[in-house]
Amino acid sequence: MPLGLMVVAFLLVLGPLVLIHELGHFIAAKRGGIRVMEFGMGYPPRAVRLWRGKGALRIGSRRVVIPRNFTLPKVLADGQLVRATAYKANGDLVLKEISVIEQDPNAAPTPDDYALDEARLYGEVSELDPGTEYTLNWLPLGGFVRMFGEEGSSGRGSFTDAPKRWRAITLLAGPGANVIAAIAVFALMYMTGYPEIPVSVDAVAAGTPAEQAGLKAGDVIIAVDGRPIRQPDQVRLYINQGLGRDVKLTVQRGDQALDVNVYARRPDERPADQGATGIRLGTSGTLTTRRYSPGDAFIFAVGDVGDAVQQIVTLPTRLLSGLLAPGEARLMGPVAIGQVAGVVVQETIETGQTYLLLNLIAQISLALAVTNLLPLPALDGGRLLFVLIEALRRKRISPEREAVVHLVGFAMLLGLMLLITIQDISNPIIPN
């Protein structure tokens, strides 16, 4: 596969999903009164500052709004003495001019000295929020949110000093945005056209649970455990969710619809060249592309999200219990994601079937959500764990100590990512 296609496909699929994740953090932080110092599109180094949003500060006892893109003195900081003028707008005082004063002048205006709808303000600055910087950066890998106090420092408007509920909401908002995005993309996939073809039993191996249950070649599988089947992959997914027990296959045989209970064998209960039930899947009839109504598309999308999340969350348990072979649970790093994305983008271009790309985008969005919720340092789940511990012990762990834990965790995650990348290069998920 051309390297250029792999890189472009990786950025096309992963970049917007990372940006959506950070947008979730951004919106929640703003609603919770947490200062967002920078919202960056792409990763540093910075290419350009696009604009600065509205900010606010207090001069003495007066709160003053800082207009968008207002240029503040570079030396302005909390505790400094300033003289400013402001005007009234929609019930607020809006900053017009401000200058830092080195010494207290003999005759200074007071905060209550108004003239011609302009306020002449004098006093110390407090609660300085210069506004969020919106930046464009050179590395097109999604984006980032830089919140005040995220590294452990405290102060009004800092992440550190925010109430527990708003810290938790802000941390959950990133993965939550990815889940919402996955539902939207899955729904779009069904609304724009999803291919359906009857899934049939091509062959039944002798001595297998499928033969013992009475399944026959030519049977068309309509549902598994009551869940409708639209693609062969769904049959495999639903059967694998029932390993170690009977699964109910609803099949069409001639004019009859039959329910057949088939035992789904675990990996250690079957030959390496056979599946869980001993059937080989095929297709029958004609492939049709069906466009669903928004309501049906939403219902299917929520179901797909539930299936995918269940597969990801139960992965460790299925591995430890032997329900899943280690070779079937390979972790994918950036290189492998780029390889898969490159193949899918190429197939989408060649066939015009957009569902291929939409399905991949939705699956990766869900993987981002679940991965970030893992209770590991430096991830959203690891930070949530500290909030939970604080709620249980009614005493906060020192922000400085928490920052150290996340720093060490981040270094370990980088090491793991390096190992996965080496595996992806030495043993490509898609052979050349």
C-alpha positions in Angstrom: 0.0 0.0 0.0 1.4 3.5 -0.9 2.7 5.2 2.3 1.0 8.5 1.2 -2.5 6.9 1.0 -1.9 5.3 4.4 -1.0 8.6 6.0 -3.8 10.5 4.4 -6.3 7.8 5.4 -5.1 7.8 9.0 -5.4 11.6 9.3 -8.8 11.5 7.5 -10.2 8.9 9.9 -8.6 9.7 13.2 -8.0 13.4 13.1 -11.7 14.6 13.2 -12.5 12.0 15.9 -9.7 13.3 18.2 -11.0 16.9 17.5 -14.5 15.8 18.5 -13.2 14.2 21.7 -11.4 17.5 22.7 -14.5 19.5 21.7 -16.4 17.5 24.3 -13.9 18.4 27.0 -14.0 22.1 25.8 -17.8 22.5 26.0 -18.1 20.8 29.4 -15.2 22.9 30.8 -16.8 26.1 29.6 -20.1 25.2 31.1 -18.5 24.3 34.4 -16.7 27.6 34.8 -13.2 26.1 34.1 -10.9 28.4 32.3 -9.8 27.0 28.9 -6.5 28.7 28.0 -6.2 27.2 24.5 -8.3 25.2 22.0 -5.9 24.0 19.4 -6.7 22.4 16.0 -3.9 20.1 15.2 -0.9 19.6 17.5 2.0 22.0 18.1 4.2 23.6 16.9 1.7 26.5 16.4 1.1 27.8 12.9 -1.1 30.7 13.7 -3.4 32.1 16.4 -6.8 32.4 14.8 -8.5 34.5 17.5 -9.0 35.0 21.2 -12.4 34.6 22.7 -14.1 36.8 25.3 -12.5 37.0 28.7 -13.1 38.7 32.0 -11.3 40.3 34.9 -12.1 42.1 38.1 -10.7 45.6 38.8 -11.4 46.2 42.5 -15.0 45.0 43.0 -16.1 45.4 39.4 -16.3 42.6 36.9 -15.3 43.7 33.4 -15.7 41.7 30.1 -12.7 41.6 27.9 -13.9 41.8 24.2 -12.9 39.2 21.6 -9.4 39.7 20.3 -8.7 42.5 22.8 -4.9 43.1 23.2 -4.0 43.1 26.9 -0.7 44.5 28.2 1.9 41.7 28.2 2.8 42.3 31.8 -0.8 42.2 33.1 -1.3 39.7 35.9 -3.4 39.1 39.0 -2.6 41.5 41.8 -1.3 44.4 39.6 -2.6 47.9 39.9 -4.3 49.2 36.7 -6.3 52.1 35.3 -9.0 51.3 32.8 -12.0 52.6 31.0 -15.1 50.6 30.1 -18.5 51.1 28.6 -21.9 49.6 29.3 -23.3 46.9 27.0 -26.2 44.6 27.7 -25.8 45.1 31.4 -22.1 44.4 31.4 -19.0 46.6 31.7 -16.9 46.0 28.6 -13.2 46.9 28.6 -12.1 49.7 26.3 -8.6 50.6 27.5 -6.4 49.3 30.3 -2.9 50.2 31.4 -0.7 48.9 34.3 0.3 51.5 36.9 3.7 51.3 38.6 2.8 53.7 41.4 -0.4 55.0 43.0 -1.0 58.4 41.5 -2.1 61.3 43.8 -5.5 61.6 42.2 -7.0 58.5 40.9 -10.6 57.9 39.8 -12.7 55.5 41.9 -14.6 52.5 40.5 -17.9 54.4 41.0 -16.8 57.5 39.0 -18.9 57.4 35.8 -19.1 59.9 33.0 -21.1 59.8 29.8 -21.7 56.0 30.1 -18.0 55.3 30.4 -16.6 53.9 33.6 -13.1 55.0 34.8 -11.8 52.1 36.9 -8.9 52.0 39.2 -7.7 49.1 41.4 -6.0 45.7 41.6 -6.7 43.0 39.0 -8.1 39.8 40.2 -9.8 36.7 38.5 -8.0 37.4 35.3 -9.3 35.3 32.4 -7.8 36.7 29.2 -10.1 34.4 27.1 -9.5 31.2 25.2 -6.9 31.2 22.4 -8.0 29.4 19.3 -5.0 28.2 17.4 -4.1 26.3 14.2 -1.1 24.0 14.6 1.2 22.2 12.1 0.6 18.6 13.0 -2.9 17.6 11.7 -3.6 15.0 14.4 -6.9 16.2 15.7 -6.6 18.8 18.4 -6.1 19.5 22.1 -7.6 21.5 25.0 -5.4 23.3 27.5 -7.2 24.0 30.8 -6.0 26.2 33.6 -4.9 24.0 36.5 -4.9 20.8 34.6 -1.2 20.3 35.5 -2.0 20.8 39.2 -1.9 24.6 39.8 -4.8 26.1 41.7 -6.8 29.3 41.5 -10.2 30.6 40.6 -11.4 29.0 37.4 -8.8 26.2 37.5 -9.6 22.6 36.8 -8.0 21.7 40.2 -10.4 23.9 42.2 -13.6 23.0 40.2 -16.3 21.0 42.0 -15.9 17.2 41.8 -19.0 16.9 39.6 -17.7 19.4 37.0 -14.3 17.7 36.9 -16.0 14.4 36.4 -18.4 15.8 33.7 -15.5 17.5 31.9 -13.5 14.2 31.8 -16.5 12.2 30.7 -17.5 14.7 28.0 -14.6 13.7 25.7 -15.5 10.0 25.5 -19.1 10.9 25.5 -18.6 13.1 22.4 -17.0 10.1 20.7 -20.0 7.9 21.5 -22.4 10.5 20.2 -20.3 10.8 17.0 -20.3 7.0 16.6 -24.1 6.9 16.8 -24.4 9.7 14.3 -22.0 8.1 11.9 -23.7 4.6 12.2 -27.1 6.3 11.6 -25.7 8.1 8.5 -24.4 4.8 7.2 -27.9 3.3 7.4 -29.6 6.4 5.9 -27.2 6.7 3.0 -27.4 3.1 2.0 -26.4 -0.1 3.7 -25.9 -3.3 1.7 -28.0 -6.3 2.7 -27.7 -9.9 1.4 -29.3 -13.0 2.8 -26.7 -15.0 4.9 -26.9 -18.7 4.3 -25.3 -21.9 5.6 -22.9 -23.1 2.9 -21.8 -26.3 4.6 -22.1 -28.1 8.0 -19.1 -30.0 9.3 -19.6 -33.6 10.5 -19.8 -34.2 14.2 -20.2 -30.5 15.1 -22.9 -28.8 17.2 -24.5 -27.5 14.0 -24.9 -31.0 12.6 -26.3 -32.3 16.0 -28.8 -29.4 16.1 -30.1 -30.2 12.6 -28.8 -27.3 10.6 -28.5 -27.9 6.9 -26.7 -26.4 3.9 -29.0 -23.8 2.3 -30.6 -22.6 5.5 -30.8 -18.8 5.5 -30.0 -17.3 8.9 -32.6 -14.6 9.7 -31.6 -13.9 13.4 -29.2 -14.9 16.2 -30.7 -14.8 19.7 -33.5 -12.7 18.3 -31.3 -10.1 16.7 -31.9 -9.5 13.0 -29.0 -10.4 10.6 -28.0 -8.1 7.7 -24.4 -9.2 7.2 -22.3 -12.4 7.7 -20.1 -10.5 10.2 -23.1 -10.1 12.5 -23.6 -13.9 12.6 -20.0 -14.4 13.7 -20.3 -11.5 16.2 -23.5 -12.7 17.9 -22.4 -16.3 18.0 -19.1 -15.3 19.6 -20.9 -13.4 22.2 -22.6 -16.6 23.3 -19.5 -18.9 23.5 -19.9 -21.6 26.0 -23.7 -21.8 25.8 -26.5 -22.5 23.3 -27.4 -19.7 20.9 -30.7 -19.6 19.1 -30.5 -19.4 15.3 -33.6 -18.4 13.4 -33.4 -19.9 9.9 -35.5 -19.9 6.8 -35.8 -23.3 5.3 -38.0 -23.3 2.3 -41.3 -21.8 3.4 -40.6 -22.4 7.1 -39.0 -20.3 9.7 -37.3 -22.5 12.4 -35.6 -21.8 15.7 -32.6 -24.0 16.2 -30.5 -24.1 19.4 -26.8 -24.6 18.7 -24.0 -24.9 21.2 -21.2 -22.3 20.5 -17.9 -23.9 21.3 -15.1 -22.1 23.1 -11.7 -22.0 21.3 -10.4 -24.9 23.4 -13.4 -27.1 22.5 -13.0 -27.1 18.8 -10.4 -27.8 16.0 -8.3 -24.8 14.9 -9.9 -24.9 11.4 -13.5 -24.7 12.6 -15.7 -22.0 14.0 -17.8 -22.0 17.1 -20.7 -24.0 15.7 -19.1 -25.8 12.7 -20.9 -24.0 9.9 -19.4 -22.3 6.9 -21.3 -19.1 6.0 -22.1 -18.0 2.5 -24.6 -15.7 0.8 -27.7 -16.4 -1.2 -30.0 -14.2 -3.3 -29.1 -10.7 -4.5 -27.3 -8.0 -2.7 -29.5 -5.0 -2.2 -28.7 -1.5 -0.9 -31.3 -0.3 1.5 -31.8 3.3 2.8 -33.4 3.4 6.2 -35.5 6.2 7.7 -33.8 8.4 10.4 -35.8 6.6 13.1 -34.8 3.1 12.1 -31.3 4.2 11.4 -31.0 5.6 14.9 -32.3 2.4 16.5 -29.8 0.3 14.5 -27.0 2.7 15.3 -27.6 2.5 19.0 -27.7 -1.3 18.7 -24.4 -1.3 16.8 -22.8 0.9 19.5 -24.0 -1.4 22.2 -22.6 -4.5 20.4 -19.2 -2.8 19.8 -18.9 -1.5 23.4 -19.8 -4.9 24.8 -17.1 -6.5 22.6 -14.5 -4.1 23.8 -15.4 -4.1 27.5 -15.6 -7.9 27.8 -12.4 -8.4 25.9 -10.1 -9.0 28.9 -12.6 -11.4 30.5 -13.1 -13.4 27.3 -9.3 -13.6 27.0 -8.7 -14.8 30.6 -11.5 -17.3 30.4 -10.4 -18.8 27.1 -13.5 -17.6 25.2 -11.2 -15.7 22.9 -7.9 -16.8 21.5 -5.0 -14.3 22.0 -4.4 -14.1 18.3 -8.0 -12.7 17.8 -7.4 -9.8 20.2 -4.5 -8.0 18.7 -4.0 -4.3 19.7 -3.7 -1.8 16.9 -1.5 1.2 17.0 -1.3 4.2 14.6 0.5 2.1 11.9 -2.1 -0.6 11.9 -5.0 1.9 12.0 -3.4 3.7 9.0 -3.1 0.4 7.1 -6.7 -0.6 7.7 -7.9 3.0 6.9 -5.9 3.0 3.7 -7.5 -0.2 2.5 -11.0 1.0 3.4 -10.5 4.4 1.8 -9.2 2.7 -1.4 -12.2 0.3 -1.5 -14.6 3.2 -0.9 -13.2 5.1 -3.8 -13.2 2.1 -6.1 -16.7 0.8 -5.2 -18.5 4.0 -4.2 -19.8 2.2 -1.1 -19.5 4.8 1.6 -20.7 2.4 4.3 -17.3 0.9 4.4 -15.6 4.1 5.5 -18.5 5.2 7.7 -18.4 1.9 9.6 -14.7 2.2 10.2 -15.0 5.8 11.5 -17.8 4.8 13.9 -15.8 1.8 15.2 -12.7 3.8 15.8 -14.7 6.6 17.5 -16.0 4.0 19.9 -12.5 2.5 20.5 -11.3 6.0 21.4 -14.1 6.5 23.9 -13.6 3.1 25.6 -9.8 3.4 25.6 -9.9 6.8 27.2 -12.2 5.6 29.9 -9.7 2.9 31.1 -8.6 3.6 34.7 -5.0 4.2 33.7 -3.0 7.3 34.6 -2.9 10.1 32.1 -6.2 8.9 30.5 -9.6 10.3 31.2 -10.5 7.2 33.1 -7.4 7.5 35.3 -8.3 11.1 36.2 -11.8 10.0 36.9 -10.4 7.4 39.3 -8.8 10.2 41.3 -12.1 12.1 41.5 -13.9 8.9 42.7 -11.2 8.3 45.3 -11.6 11.9 46.5 -15.4 11.4 46.8 -15.0 8.2 48.8 -12.3 9.4 51.2 -13.8 12.9 51.4 -10.3 14.3 51.0 -8.4 15.1 47.9 -5.1 13.6 46.9 -2.5 16.4 46.5 -2.8 17.8 42.9 1.0 17.8 42.8 1.1 14.0 43.5 -1.7 13.3 41.1 0.2 15.2 38.4 3.3 13.1 39.0 1.2 9.9 38.7 -0.2 11.0 35.4 3.2 12.0 34.1 4.6 8.5 34.9 1.5 6.9 33.4 1.9 9.0 30.2 5.5 7.8 29.9 4.4 4.2 30.3 1.6 4.7 27.7 4.2 6.1 25.3 6.4 3.0 25.9 3.4 0.7 25.2 2.6 2.6 22.0 6.2 2.2 20.9 6.0 -1.6 21.4 2.7 -1.8 19.5 4.1 0.3 16.6 7.1 -2.0 16.4 4.7 -5.0 16.2 2.6 -3.2 13.5 5.7 -2.7 11.4 7.3 -6.1 11.9 4.1 -8.0 11.6 1.6 -5.9 9.5 -2.0 -6.5 10.2 -2.6 -6.4 6.4 0.2 -8.4 4.7 1.9 -6.7 1.7 
